[in-house]
């Protein structure tokens, strides 16, 4: 898989996690919302690492 495809997958993953985080937060499931937030931060860091190379 090349760099362009990986960046696209990370962007899609970040978008899905943001939607899931907002959904969990709106229903009051804060533990799930925090977990989705941490996964989003991780995917953002991985995207940043791939984008720099």
C-alpha positions, -999 to +999 in steps of 0.1 A: +000+000+000+015+034-009+016+065+012-014+081-005-037+052+003-025+051+039-032+088+043-067+083+029-074+054+053-062+075+083-085+104+073-114+080+070-106+064+103-103+098+120-137+109+106-154+077+117-139+080+152-151+116+155-186+106+146-185+078+171-171+100+198-198+126+192-225+099+193-212+084+225-208+118+241-244+128+232-258+096+248-238+101+280-213+073+275-183+093+285-160+063+288-166+054+252-163+090+241-129+093+258-118+060+242-128+072+208-110+105+215-078+086+223-080+065+192-086+097+172-055+113+187-035+081+179-047+081+143-039+118+140-004+112+152+001+083+127-013+105+099+011+133+108+040+108+108+030+095+073+024+129+059+059+141+069+077+113+051 
